[in-house]
Amino acid sequence: MKIESAIRDQYRKMAKDQGYRSRSSYKLLELDKKYNILKQNDTILDIGCAPGGWLQVSKKYSGPNGKVFGIDLNPIKPIPGTSVIQANIEDPNVVQIIKQRFSLSFDVILSDLSPSVSGIWHYDHERQISLTLVALQISKQLLKRGGMAVFKIFDGKYSSNVKQEASRLFMKVATNKPKASRLKSSEFYLVCSSFIGNDYTT
Ligand SMILES: C[S@@+](CC[C@H](N)C(=O)[O-])C[C@H]1O[C@@H](n2cnc3c(N)ncnc32)[C@H](O)[C@@H]1O
């Protein structure tokens, strides 16, 4: 068996055994271990949350008083202690919808957004970057000052557009590829700390 598929099977089995809905959960767990993203009592927004693995991790780490919300094009089976809306993040009213349904501001915003991949690399890359830039704009309007955010990126020609915009909005921006992420996949994550706030941006 090839190493890559053995690792994939190992994470699938772990997710099944530990009750997580996706192997993606382990990517967030790894990032959290390194960067201490999720804290007790946090208010957390997960953008592109289906099937719900990151929501489960967020709920676990924010504790009984943590407030965990998600948004996705697709419906998900309910997860106790979390609320989800089925909506398109490209809807121009999405920030208003989130404020009305969830909260006016968030301690942490997570984005594991991925388009339905076509297999045509440059197209998938551009589409994923475009979605991530929308997630950044949403974060700009909804994060508390000092807040943290995580953004998945399909690496390629336009990755630097996201990094540049993130660097304007946060004091610190780190890049990381968790072990749970397939070696072959071009994805990596930006972990952004200390949101500076809109006063410093135009
Ligand atoms: C890789 S999955 C997220 C997995 C999730 N982190 C987990 O642990 O279960 C990416 C999600 O992004 C969502 N997505 C893609 N485009 C979107 C859009 N325009 N609006 C809302 N969600 C979107 C997809 O529906 C998909 O569920």
The ligand as a Gaussian input file, in Angstrom:
#p B3LYP/6-31G(d) Opt

LIG

0 1
 C      -13.575000      21.049000       2.579000
 S      -15.246000      21.405000       2.923000
 C      -15.189000      21.923000       4.602000
 C      -14.965000      20.779000       5.560000
 C      -15.167000      21.203000       7.007000
 N      -14.085000      22.046000       7.467000
 C      -15.267000      20.003000       7.932000
 O      -14.369000      19.793000       8.743000
 O      -16.259000      19.278000       7.872000
 C      -15.486000      22.930000       2.056000
 C      -16.898000      23.478000       2.111000
 O      -16.939000      24.778000       1.474000
 C      -18.289000      24.947000       1.051000
 N      -18.459000      26.056000       0.104000
 C      -17.898000      26.190000      -1.109000
 N      -18.330000      27.308000      -1.715000
 C      -19.182000      27.926000      -0.850000
 C      -19.968000      29.114000      -0.902000
 N      -19.952000      29.912000      -1.977000
 N      -20.741000      29.435000       0.162000
 C      -20.774000      28.601000       1.259000
 N      -20.045000      27.469000       1.356000
 C      -19.267000      27.108000       0.321000
 C      -18.612000      23.597000       0.416000
 O      -19.997000      23.418000       0.290000
 C      -17.927000      22.613000       1.362000
 O      -18.838000      22.057000       2.258000

